[in-house]
Every structure is written in C-alpha cells, then in structure tokens.
Amino acid sequence: KANYFSKFSKAPVICKLAGRKVLDGVGQPTLEVEIYCTVKNREKRICSAIISSHYQIPENALSETTQADEKERNDSVTTAVEWVNESLNTMLRDLKPTDQCEIDKMLGEYFSKKEEEKKEIEKEEEDDDTLSVTSCAPSAVAQSGQKKEAKPGKKSSIETTIPPAEPSESVLCGSLAIGGTSLAIAKAGASINRIPLYLHIALLKRSQDSPKEMTLPLPMVTLLSCEKFSPLKLVKEVMLIPPVQLSLKQGIERALDIQKEMMRLLEPAGKQPSPQLADSKKGRARNKEKNASPPALKRVSHLGCLITGCDNLEQPLLLMQTACNNIGLELGKDMYLAINCAAHELMDYVKGKYEILTGTFRSPDEMVDTYVELVNKFPSVIALVDPLRKEDRQQWNNLCGALGSKCYLIAEDAATNTSKLQTDQNINIPMCSGVVLKYVNQTKVSDLVKLTGRLDGQRRITILGSPDGESSDDSLVDLAVGLGARFVKLGGLSRGERVTKYNRLLAIEEELAKNRTLRMSFFLTLFSACNEYGNKDWREND
C-alpha cells in the first residue's frame, strides 16, 4: 500500500548527462557517458556507457605517427567530453530515455550540424591560405603497415591495372559523444523499463513486439595471431567457432582446452621437445621441415590471443589440427575455424599484388585460387574475413561463386563504416556472406537496428565485432543478442575487456535458458547440409 501512489508518478526524464575521459583496455583515452534522471522528484544516476575507440593499435608505426595518433585521440575524446557536458546535456534535458528513436534523430541532426561547421571552417582556411592546406595534407599512407603507392610518372612493374585504394573515411573530432550518448540512452531505457538491455534492443528492432524466443550469436574466439614480422602475412588471426549442438558454455570451455594445449605446444625450446604434427583422418600429416611447428610463443596480443610466427600458409592450421587431435577433438566436427586475412594490409601498389608471404606475391585473381585450394584442403575453415580488398569487386564475385556453398565470406574492413552503410540505400559493399559491424564514433543504436534489418532482408548475416581499442563495457554482447547477430567477434579468451564480454554472453545464455526463451540455432547444420548442393548459393537454403 505504501507504494500505491508510485504508479501515478511521472515517467522518469533525463535531468543531466555527464561525460568524462576514461581509459580503454589498452590504456588509451576514451569516453564514458553517465545518464541522470529525475525519478519521483529526485535526481538519480541511472547508468553509464563506455564507447570503444576506432583507433587501431599500431604494431610497427614510426614514433612520429604514434605521437600524432595519440594527440588526435586525446583531442577527439576531449571534444567529445565537451559536447556531452555542454550541448548534449542541454539538448536532451527533460526527454524520456525510453524514446530512443527520437533522441537518436536529435543526435544525428546535431552531428550533421557539426560536420557542416567543420566544412565551413575548412573552406575558410582554404580560401585564406591554400598553400598551408596543401602542406598539411595527409600522407598517401594513412595507416601503418600499408604499402606505398607508386608515384606518378615513376616506372613501375604493375602487370595488370588494379583499382586504387579508396581514401580512408574521415572521423569528425568529438564523434565519440554521439555513439556514447546513444548507447547510454539505450541502457537507461532498459533500466527504467526493468528489462535486460538485449531485450530492450530486440523490442526496438521488432517495433515493441516482444520475441517469444531468442537465438544467441556464436562466438568467434581468436586463438592465434601471426606476428607482423613473421614470413606469413596472409593470416592475421585464426579463430575458433564452436558447433551449434553445444551450449555456449560448453563451446567456450572447449576453446579454453584448445588454448591450453596450444600454449603447451608453443612452450619455448628447452622446456619440452618440439611436438610432431598429428595425423589427420584424411591422410598422414606431413613431417617435412617446412611444416614444423611455429617459433615459440612470445606474448599475448592486445586482442587477448596467443602470438606466434609462421613460415607458410598451412602451418597455423596444421598447428590447430595438432592441438585438437592431442585432446581428442576433430576439426570440422568438434570445432570449426575462421581466418581473418586482413588482405587490405597486404597490397603492394607498386607491384599491383598482395604479399602473402615475405617476397611471395599474388594477383587478385591468384588470391581466389589460393583460397579455393586452402578451403578444399582444410574444410574445417568455414569463414574468411576480408579475404580481398573491397576494391577488388570482381574477385569477390569469383570467390563467392567458388566458395559460396562452403564458406562464409565476410567483409570487415572491406565494408564502409556503419553510419555510411546506414545512409547508403544500396549498401555499397562487395558481394559477401555478411558484414562485421562495430559500434564506434557517431554510430547510434538506431543505426544498428535499421542496418541489421536491411542486411536480414538481403540474406546477409550480421557479425558484431570488437575494435582494437575495446573497453570494459559489455554492452556489445547485448547489442549482438538483441539485434539477432549470427556471430560475435570478441577477440581472445584473455585480457579483462575481452573476458568480461564472454562472461556476459554466458550470463545471457543462462538467463534465457532459465526463462525458457532460448532457441537453438541450426544454421551450421543447414550450412553443412548445403554443401551437397555444390556451387548452389547456400544462402537460398538458410
């Protein structure tokens, strides 16, 4: 009876936003947004959200480049904090945090206004002093590790004409404020409605139609990362995908077992004898010297996975096979593999070819043949991430035709940023099975809802992915579950900012199972069955 009149009270409204600079999982600055609401005439802190940074972790960048990136990052976070504490704080006051679409629309308009202001400033500077703008123009090599393009007029050895790399998409200083505020609003809306964030997101996508059952995304668990300085360049990450007949808890435990065995195999020389490659069921594994185990383990990556060097393309896959066989598991049955190729980092624009090994180059057409041979030899590989640059569209088409019934071909860096994808009605990306979406910068929750709906309509799968600069906020998992993502790409099973997301995924599985709203996903069963159709596009039977 004491709470009888509480149901007649006004709905909570936003009374204050607070932004502050915090550190992400690699010790770099990022943004935290806090939401305060007026609840029963009292100011109450509802929630906070930390947005991850889009900046990549440079592994071999020059000190000057690193310093410039750090300054740009600091300036961006500082500006974002100002936007939240000043403009956005005033703009969103007295609004209901449950009105996600309305607030996201206002955030989008605010961001567009800031973009216009920046363009006007740049135009004025260009009119005042064109020479200064020219002298400060960004280098042709925007990111560390990219190959230099041939200079105009310089004699080169390009055998075939390749499409030039599209210019990198600019990021407006302070854009973190938009994504951070939108995510914080979503968390506040879920809290006020007293429902989990994943259910709140599902209701937004389904226009408040409560789902009777929910499917969990399968984790892509990064186990190995190949060093930049090793001869093998084509394989950036090797990931594990557990089979759907297992619960997520069982799948992650199995991945941990494989990781432990991998660490044993990679023990430094002198601690134990070098392991011999195990026999496969399809034939004896080669014991040639070129296929010997990779060099010793050196460290754990910022992605939370093991780092090793490899001399050839088969080596990390054979090592995976060995680790699984040693603990009684069979690749392709008890565990599947995915490879992040990061092909955009391998193009030598002078030669017009990809450098897959040190001194070994392949044309875009030859890359297709390389992948076909690899997947045919290792059928446990069911996903290739960024196997080609996004500019090599014809080769994407050819690869889909050759491997579309056997393997997911996924665009990560080969796709444009989330906000641009959302505004582009045609989703201008190469032909592929699916897209990795990352919640960074000015991305809003409504953007993800609309974009995943459009991808569903095109029968493309959605993968929610962690950026390099991941934070300790575990909201990404709730977004993936609520949006109905097929996979979630979280990194390895080490480092706190990665493990906290796996823990959240396990907690959601337990909660859905307890509520009897967990629906098993049979897509890998269908995926395997569709191999019988040969080159027929398996997406038609999904």
C-alpha positions as CSV (number, residue, x, y, z in Angstrom):
1,K,0.0,0.0,0.0
2,A,2.9,2.3,0.7
3,N,3.9,2.2,-3.0
4,Y,0.3,2.6,-4.3
5,F,0.7,6.2,-5.5
6,S,4.0,5.5,-7.2
7,K,2.3,4.2,-10.3
8,F,0.7,7.6,-10.7
9,S,4.1,9.4,-10.7
10,K,5.5,10.9,-13.9
11,A,7.8,8.8,-16.1
12,P,11.5,9.4,-15.5
13,V,13.1,12.1,-17.6
14,I,16.7,13.0,-18.3
15,C,18.0,15.7,-16.0
16,K,21.7,15.5,-16.6
17,L,24.4,14.0,-18.9
18,A,27.9,13.7,-17.6
19,G,30.9,12.9,-19.9
20,R,34.4,12.1,-18.7
21,K,37.6,10.8,-20.1
22,V,38.4,7.2,-19.1
23,L,40.9,4.5,-20.2
24,D,40.1,1.6,-22.5
25,G,41.6,-1.9,-22.4
26,V,45.0,-0.9,-23.8
27,G,45.3,2.2,-21.6
28,Q,44.2,4.7,-24.2
29,P,41.7,7.5,-23.5
30,T,38.0,7.1,-24.5
31,L,34.7,8.4,-23.4
32,E,32.3,7.5,-20.7
33,V,28.7,8.9,-20.6
34,E,26.6,8.9,-17.5
35,I,22.8,9.4,-17.5
36,Y,21.0,11.0,-14.6
37,C,17.2,11.0,-14.5
38,T,14.5,12.6,-12.3
39,V,12.8,9.7,-10.6
40,K,9.9,10.6,-8.2
41,N,11.2,14.2,-8.0
42,R,14.7,13.1,-7.1
43,E,17.9,13.1,-9.3
44,K,19.2,9.6,-9.7
45,R,22.1,8.2,-11.6
46,I,20.7,5.5,-13.9
47,C,23.6,4.1,-15.8
48,S,26.8,4.8,-17.7
49,A,28.3,3.6,-21.0
50,I,31.9,3.5,-22.3
51,I,32.3,3.6,-26.0
52,S,35.2,1.8,-27.7
53,S,37.7,3.6,-29.8
54,H,38.0,3.0,-33.6
55,Y,41.8,3.6,-33.5
56,Q,43.9,0.6,-34.5
57,I,46.8,-0.5,-32.3
58,P,50.0,0.3,-34.4
59,E,52.5,-2.6,-34.2
60,N,55.4,-1.1,-36.1
61,A,54.5,2.5,-36.6
62,L,57.0,5.3,-36.6
63,S,57.2,7.3,-33.3
64,E,56.1,10.4,-35.2
65,T,53.0,8.6,-36.4
66,T,52.2,7.3,-32.9
67,Q,52.5,10.7,-31.4
68,A,50.2,12.2,-34.0
69,D,47.6,9.4,-33.4
70,E,47.8,9.9,-29.6
71,K,47.3,13.7,-30.0
72,E,44.4,13.1,-32.4
73,R,42.8,10.6,-30.0
74,N,43.2,12.9,-27.0
75,D,41.7,15.9,-28.9
76,S,38.8,13.7,-30.0
77,V,38.0,12.5,-26.5
78,T,38.4,16.0,-25.0
79,T,36.0,17.4,-27.6
80,A,33.5,14.6,-27.0
81,V,33.5,15.3,-23.3
82,E,32.7,18.9,-24.0
83,W,29.9,18.0,-26.4
84,V,28.3,15.7,-23.7
85,N,28.7,18.1,-20.8
86,E,27.5,21.2,-22.7
87,S,25.4,20.9,-25.8
88,L,24.0,17.4,-25.5
89,N,23.3,17.9,-21.8
90,T,21.2,20.9,-22.6
91,M,19.6,19.4,-25.7
92,L,18.4,16.2,-24.1
93,R,17.2,17.5,-20.8
94,D,13.6,16.6,-19.9
95,L,13.4,14.0,-22.6
96,K,12.4,10.4,-21.8
97,P,15.3,7.9,-22.1
98,T,12.8,5.4,-23.4
99,D,12.4,7.5,-26.6
100,Q,15.4,6.0,-28.3
101,C,14.4,6.8,-31.9
102,E,13.6,10.5,-31.2
103,I,16.8,11.0,-29.2
104,D,18.9,9.3,-31.9
105,K,17.3,11.6,-34.5
106,M,18.3,14.6,-32.5
107,L,21.9,13.3,-32.1
108,G,22.1,12.7,-35.8
109,E,21.0,16.2,-36.6
110,Y,23.5,17.6,-34.0
111,F,26.3,15.6,-35.6
112,S,25.3,16.8,-39.1
113,K,25.4,20.4,-37.9
114,K,28.9,19.8,-36.5
115,E,30.0,18.3,-39.9
116,E,28.7,21.4,-41.7
117,E,30.6,23.7,-39.3
118,K,33.8,21.8,-39.9
119,K,33.3,22.1,-43.7
120,E,32.8,25.8,-43.5
121,I,35.9,26.2,-41.3
122,E,38.0,24.2,-43.8
123,K,36.6,26.2,-46.7
124,E,37.6,29.5,-45.0
125,E,41.0,28.2,-44.2
126,E,41.4,27.1,-47.8
127,D,40.4,30.5,-49.1
128,D,42.8,32.2,-46.7
129,D,45.8,30.1,-47.3
130,T,45.7,27.3,-49.9
131,L,49.4,26.6,-49.5
132,S,49.1,25.8,-45.8
133,V,46.4,23.3,-46.5
134,T,48.5,21.6,-49.2
135,S,51.5,21.4,-46.9
136,C,49.4,19.8,-44.2
137,A,47.6,17.3,-46.4
138,P,47.6,13.7,-45.0
139,S,50.2,11.3,-46.4
140,A,49.2,8.8,-49.0
141,V,49.9,6.1,-46.5
142,A,47.3,6.8,-43.8
143,Q,47.9,3.7,-41.7
144,S,51.0,1.9,-40.6
145,G,51.7,-1.3,-42.5
146,Q,50.1,-0.1,-45.8
147,K,52.2,-0.4,-48.9
148,K,53.2,2.8,-50.6
149,E,51.5,3.6,-53.9
150,A,53.6,4.2,-57.0
151,K,54.5,7.8,-57.6
152,P,53.0,9.4,-60.7
153,G,55.4,9.1,-63.6
154,K,57.6,6.6,-61.9
155,K,58.3,3.4,-63.8
156,S,56.6,0.5,-62.1
157,S,56.2,-3.2,-62.5
158,I,52.4,-3.4,-62.4
159,E,51.4,-6.2,-64.7
160,T,47.6,-5.5,-64.6
161,T,45.6,-2.5,-63.7
162,I,44.1,-2.7,-60.2
163,P,41.6,-0.4,-58.7
164,P,43.3,2.2,-56.4
165,A,42.5,2.1,-52.7
166,E,39.6,4.2,-51.7
167,P,40.5,7.1,-49.5
168,S,40.2,6.5,-45.8
169,E,37.0,7.8,-44.3
170,S,37.5,10.8,-42.1
171,V,36.4,10.8,-38.5
172,L,35.0,14.0,-37.0
173,C,36.7,15.1,-33.9
174,G,34.3,14.5,-31.0
175,S,32.1,12.0,-32.7
176,L,32.5,9.6,-29.8
177,A,30.0,11.7,-28.0
178,I,27.2,10.7,-30.4
179,G,27.8,6.9,-30.1
180,G,28.5,7.0,-26.4
181,T,25.3,9.0,-25.6
182,S,23.1,6.8,-27.8
183,L,24.4,3.7,-26.1
184,A,23.9,5.3,-22.6
185,I,20.4,6.3,-23.5
186,A,19.6,2.7,-24.6
187,K,21.0,1.3,-21.3
188,A,18.9,3.9,-19.4
189,G,15.8,3.0,-21.3
190,A,16.3,-0.7,-20.4
191,S,17.0,0.1,-16.8
192,I,13.8,2.2,-16.5
193,N,11.7,-0.5,-18.2
194,R,13.4,-3.0,-15.8
195,I,14.4,-5.3,-18.6
196,P,17.8,-6.5,-19.9
197,L,19.5,-4.4,-22.5
198,Y,19.3,-7.2,-25.1
199,L,15.6,-7.4,-24.7
200,H,15.3,-3.6,-25.0
201,I,17.2,-3.7,-28.2
202,A,15.1,-6.6,-29.6
203,L,12.0,-4.6,-28.8
204,L,13.4,-1.6,-30.7
205,K,14.1,-3.8,-33.7
206,R,10.8,-5.5,-33.6
207,S,8.8,-2.3,-33.0
208,Q,7.9,-3.3,-29.4
209,D,6.8,-6.8,-30.5
210,S,8.2,-9.0,-27.7
211,P,10.1,-12.0,-29.1
212,K,8.9,-15.4,-27.7
213,E,12.3,-16.9,-28.3
214,M,15.8,-15.5,-28.9
215,T,18.9,-17.0,-30.6
216,L,22.4,-16.4,-29.3
217,P,25.2,-15.5,-31.6
218,L,28.1,-17.9,-31.9
219,P,31.4,-16.5,-30.7
220,M,34.4,-16.2,-33.0
221,V,37.1,-16.9,-30.4
222,T,40.5,-15.6,-31.6
223,L,43.2,-18.1,-30.6
224,L,46.2,-17.2,-32.7
225,S,47.6,-14.0,-34.1
226,C,50.6,-14.1,-36.5
227,E,53.3,-11.6,-35.9
228,K,53.8,-8.8,-38.4
229,F,57.5,-9.7,-38.7
230,S,56.9,-13.4,-39.4
231,P,57.2,-14.6,-43.1
232,L,53.4,-15.4,-43.2
233,K,51.4,-12.3,-43.7
234,L,48.1,-13.5,-45.1
235,V,46.8,-14.9,-41.8
236,K,46.3,-12.1,-39.3
237,E,44.1,-14.2,-36.9
238,V,42.9,-17.8,-36.6
239,M,39.6,-18.1,-34.8
240,L,37.6,-20.9,-33.3
241,I,33.8,-21.3,-33.9
242,P,32.2,-23.9,-31.6
243,P,29.5,-26.2,-33.1
244,V,25.9,-25.3,-32.5
245,Q,25.0,-28.6,-30.8
246,L,27.0,-27.4,-27.8
247,S,25.8,-24.7,-25.4
248,L,27.9,-21.6,-25.4
249,K,29.3,-22.6,-22.0
250,Q,30.5,-25.9,-23.4
251,G,31.8,-24.3,-26.6
252,I,33.9,-21.7,-24.7
253,E,35.2,-24.4,-22.3
254,R,36.3,-26.4,-25.4
255,A,38.0,-23.4,-26.8
256,L,39.8,-22.9,-23.5
257,D,41.0,-26.5,-23.6
258,I,42.4,-25.9,-27.1
259,Q,44.1,-22.7,-26.0
260,K,45.8,-24.6,-23.1
261,E,47.1,-27.3,-25.4
262,M,48.2,-24.6,-27.9
263,M,50.2,-22.9,-25.1
264,R,51.8,-26.2,-24.3
265,L,52.7,-26.7,-27.9
266,L,54.2,-23.3,-28.1
267,E,56.4,-23.6,-25.0
268,P,59.8,-22.1,-25.6
269,A,62.5,-24.5,-26.8
270,G,64.3,-26.3,-23.9
271,K,61.2,-26.6,-21.7
272,Q,59.8,-29.5,-23.7
273,P,60.5,-31.3,-27.0
274,S,59.0,-29.8,-30.2
275,P,55.7,-31.5,-30.9
276,Q,55.2,-33.5,-34.1
277,L,52.2,-32.7,-36.2
278,A,49.4,-35.1,-35.7
279,D,47.9,-37.4,-38.3
280,S,44.7,-36.3,-39.9
281,K,41.8,-38.6,-40.7
282,K,42.1,-37.8,-44.4
283,G,45.8,-38.7,-44.6
284,R,49.1,-38.6,-42.8
285,A,50.2,-35.1,-41.8
286,R,53.4,-34.0,-43.4
287,N,56.5,-34.1,-41.2
288,K,58.6,-32.0,-43.6
289,E,60.7,-29.3,-42.1
290,K,58.7,-26.6,-43.8
291,N,55.6,-27.7,-41.9
292,A,57.4,-27.9,-38.5
293,S,55.8,-26.2,-35.5
294,P,56.0,-22.4,-35.5
295,P,58.5,-20.5,-33.4
296,A,58.0,-20.2,-29.6
297,L,55.2,-18.2,-28.0
298,K,56.3,-14.7,-27.2
299,R,53.4,-12.8,-25.7
300,V,49.6,-12.3,-25.6
301,S,48.2,-9.8,-28.1
302,H,46.0,-6.8,-27.2
303,L,43.2,-8.9,-28.7
304,G,43.6,-11.4,-25.9
305,C,45.1,-14.2,-28.1
306,L,48.4,-16.0,-28.4
307,I,51.0,-14.5,-30.8
308,T,53.3,-16.7,-32.8
309,G,55.3,-16.6,-36.1
310,C,54.6,-18.8,-39.1
311,D,56.6,-19.6,-42.2
312,N,53.8,-20.7,-44.5
313,L,50.0,-20.7,-45.0
314,E,49.4,-24.2,-43.8
315,Q,51.4,-24.0,-40.6
316,P,48.9,-22.3,-38.3
317,L,46.1,-24.6,-39.5
318,L,48.2,-27.7,-39.0
319,L,49.1,-26.5,-35.6
320,M,45.4,-26.1,-34.8
321,Q,44.8,-29.6,-36.0
322,T,47.6,-30.9,-33.8
323,A,46.2,-29.1,-30.7
324,C,42.7,-30.5,-31.3
325,N,43.9,-34.0,-32.1
326,N,46.0,-34.1,-28.9
327,I,43.0,-33.5,-26.7
328,G,40.7,-35.9,-28.7
329,L,38.9,-33.3,-30.8
330,E,38.3,-33.3,-34.6
331,L,38.4,-30.1,-36.6
332,G,35.3,-29.8,-38.8
333,K,33.2,-31.7,-36.3
334,D,34.1,-30.7,-32.8
335,M,35.3,-27.3,-33.7
336,Y,35.4,-25.0,-36.8
337,L,37.9,-22.4,-37.9
338,A,37.8,-18.9,-39.3
339,I,40.6,-16.9,-40.7
340,N,41.0,-13.1,-40.6
341,C,43.0,-12.4,-43.7
342,A,43.1,-8.6,-43.5
343,A,44.0,-8.5,-47.2
344,H,43.8,-4.7,-47.3
345,E,47.0,-4.6,-45.4
346,L,48.9,-6.8,-47.9
347,M,48.6,-4.9,-51.2
348,D,51.8,-3.7,-52.7
349,Y,50.6,-0.9,-55.0
350,V,53.9,-0.8,-56.9
351,K,53.6,-4.4,-58.0
352,G,49.8,-4.5,-58.0
353,K,49.8,-7.7,-56.0
354,Y,49.2,-9.0,-52.5
355,E,52.3,-10.0,-50.5
356,I,51.0,-13.2,-48.8
357,L,54.5,-14.3,-47.7
358,T,57.7,-12.3,-47.4
359,G,58.8,-12.0,-51.1
360,T,55.8,-14.0,-52.4
361,F,53.1,-12.1,-54.3
362,R,49.7,-13.0,-55.7
363,S,47.5,-11.1,-58.1
364,P,43.8,-10.6,-57.1
365,D,42.9,-13.5,-59.4
366,E,45.6,-15.7,-58.0
367,M,44.3,-14.9,-54.5
368,V,40.9,-16.5,-55.4
369,D,42.7,-19.7,-56.5
370,T,44.8,-19.6,-53.2
371,Y,41.7,-19.5,-51.0
372,V,39.9,-22.2,-53.0
373,E,42.9,-24.5,-52.6
374,L,43.1,-23.7,-48.9
375,V,39.5,-24.3,-48.1
376,N,39.4,-27.5,-50.1
377,K,42.5,-28.7,-48.2
378,F,41.1,-27.6,-44.8
379,P,37.3,-27.9,-44.9
380,S,37.1,-27.0,-41.2
381,V,37.7,-23.4,-42.3
382,I,34.1,-22.1,-42.6
383,A,34.7,-18.4,-42.6
384,L,37.2,-16.0,-44.3
385,V,37.2,-12.4,-43.1
386,D,38.5,-9.7,-45.5
387,P,40.0,-12.2,-48.0
388,L,40.3,-9.3,-50.5
389,R,40.3,-5.5,-50.6
390,K,36.9,-4.0,-51.1
391,E,38.0,-2.5,-54.4
392,D,38.6,-6.0,-56.0
393,R,34.8,-6.5,-56.5
394,Q,35.1,-8.9,-59.4
395,Q,37.4,-11.2,-57.4
396,W,34.8,-11.1,-54.5
397,N,32.2,-12.2,-57.0
398,N,34.5,-15.0,-58.3
399,L,35.3,-16.1,-54.7
400,C,31.6,-16.2,-53.8
401,G,31.0,-18.3,-56.8
402,A,33.8,-20.7,-56.0
403,L,33.3,-21.0,-52.2
404,G,29.8,-19.6,-51.5
405,S,28.5,-23.1,-50.6
406,K,31.4,-24.0,-48.4
407,C,32.5,-20.9,-46.5
408,Y,31.3,-17.6,-45.1
409,L,33.0,-14.7,-46.9
410,I,32.8,-11.8,-44.5
411,A,33.6,-8.1,-45.1
412,E,35.0,-6.2,-42.1
413,D,37.5,-3.5,-43.3
414,A,36.2,-4.4,-46.8
415,A,32.9,-2.7,-45.7
416,T,32.5,1.1,-45.1
417,N,31.7,2.4,-41.6
418,T,28.4,1.7,-40.0
419,S,27.0,5.2,-40.3
420,K,27.7,5.4,-44.0
421,L,26.3,1.9,-44.6
422,Q,23.1,3.0,-42.9
423,T,22.6,6.0,-45.1
424,D,23.6,4.2,-48.3
425,Q,20.4,2.5,-49.6
426,N,22.4,0.2,-51.8
427,I,24.9,-0.8,-49.1
428,N,27.8,-0.4,-51.4
429,I,29.9,-3.3,-50.3
430,P,31.4,-6.3,-52.2
431,M,29.4,-9.4,-52.8
432,C,29.8,-11.3,-49.5
433,S,28.0,-13.5,-47.0
434,G,27.9,-11.0,-44.2
435,V,29.3,-7.8,-42.6
436,V,31.2,-7.1,-39.4
437,L,29.6,-4.1,-37.7
438,K,31.4,-2.1,-35.0
439,Y,29.9,0.3,-32.5
440,V,32.2,3.3,-32.7
441,N,32.3,7.0,-33.3
442,Q,28.9,8.5,-34.4
443,T,27.2,5.1,-34.8
444,K,23.8,5.2,-33.0
445,V,21.7,2.3,-31.7
446,S,19.0,3.2,-34.2
447,D,21.6,2.9,-37.0
448,L,22.4,-0.7,-36.0
449,V,18.7,-1.6,-35.8
450,K,18.0,-0.3,-39.3
451,L,21.1,-1.7,-40.8
452,T,20.7,-5.2,-39.4
453,G,17.1,-5.2,-40.6
454,R,18.3,-4.3,-44.1
455,L,21.0,-7.0,-44.0
456,D,18.4,-9.5,-42.9
457,G,16.3,-8.6,-45.9
458,Q,19.3,-9.1,-48.2
459,R,20.0,-12.5,-46.6
460,R,23.4,-11.3,-45.4
461,I,24.5,-12.3,-41.9
462,T,25.4,-9.7,-39.2
463,I,28.6,-10.0,-37.1
464,L,29.1,-7.6,-34.2
465,G,32.8,-7.1,-33.7
466,S,35.1,-5.6,-31.1
467,P,37.6,-2.9,-32.3
468,D,41.2,-2.9,-31.2
469,G,40.6,-0.2,-28.6
470,E,38.0,-2.2,-26.7
471,S,36.6,-1.0,-23.4
472,S,35.4,-2.9,-20.3
473,D,31.7,-2.1,-21.2
474,D,30.0,-5.4,-22.1
475,S,27.0,-3.8,-23.9
476,L,28.3,-5.1,-27.3
477,V,27.1,-8.6,-26.3
478,D,23.6,-7.3,-25.5
479,L,23.5,-5.5,-28.8
480,A,24.5,-8.7,-30.7
481,V,21.8,-10.7,-28.9
482,G,19.1,-8.1,-29.3
483,L,19.9,-7.5,-33.0
484,G,19.9,-11.2,-33.8
485,A,23.6,-11.2,-35.0
486,R,24.8,-14.6,-36.3
487,F,28.3,-14.2,-34.8
488,V,30.0,-12.0,-32.3
489,K,33.7,-11.4,-32.8
490,L,35.2,-10.5,-29.4
491,G,38.8,-11.4,-29.5
492,G,40.6,-14.0,-27.4
493,L,39.9,-15.6,-24.0
494,S,42.5,-13.4,-22.2
495,R,42.5,-9.7,-21.1
496,G,39.7,-8.3,-18.9
497,E,38.0,-6.2,-21.5
498,R,37.6,-9.3,-23.7
499,V,36.7,-11.9,-21.0
500,T,34.0,-9.7,-19.5
501,K,32.1,-9.9,-22.7
502,Y,32.3,-13.7,-22.8
503,N,31.1,-13.7,-19.3
504,R,28.2,-11.5,-20.3
505,L,27.4,-13.9,-23.1
506,L,27.3,-16.9,-20.7
507,A,25.1,-15.0,-18.3
508,I,22.6,-14.2,-21.1
509,E,22.5,-17.8,-22.1
510,E,21.8,-18.9,-18.6
511,E,19.1,-16.3,-18.2
512,L,17.3,-17.3,-21.5
513,A,17.6,-21.0,-20.6
514,K,16.0,-20.3,-17.2
515,N,13.2,-18.3,-18.8
516,R,12.8,-21.0,-21.5
517,T,13.2,-18.4,-24.2
518,L,16.4,-19.8,-25.7
519,R,16.1,-21.1,-29.2
520,M,18.8,-23.2,-30.7
521,S,20.4,-22.0,-33.9
522,F,20.6,-24.6,-36.7
523,F,22.4,-22.5,-39.3
524,L,25.6,-24.5,-39.2
525,T,23.6,-27.7,-39.6
526,L,22.0,-26.2,-42.6
527,F,25.3,-24.8,-43.7
528,S,26.8,-28.3,-43.7
529,A,23.8,-29.8,-45.5
530,C,24.0,-27.2,-48.2
531,N,27.5,-28.4,-49.2
532,E,25.6,-31.2,-51.0
533,Y,24.2,-28.6,-53.4
534,G,27.7,-27.9,-54.8
535,N,28.1,-24.4,-56.0
536,K,24.4,-23.5,-55.4
537,D,24.3,-20.5,-53.1
538,W,23.7,-21.9,-49.6
539,R,22.1,-18.6,-48.5
540,E,19.0,-19.6,-50.5
541,N,18.6,-22.6,-48.2
542,D,19.5,-20.9,-44.9
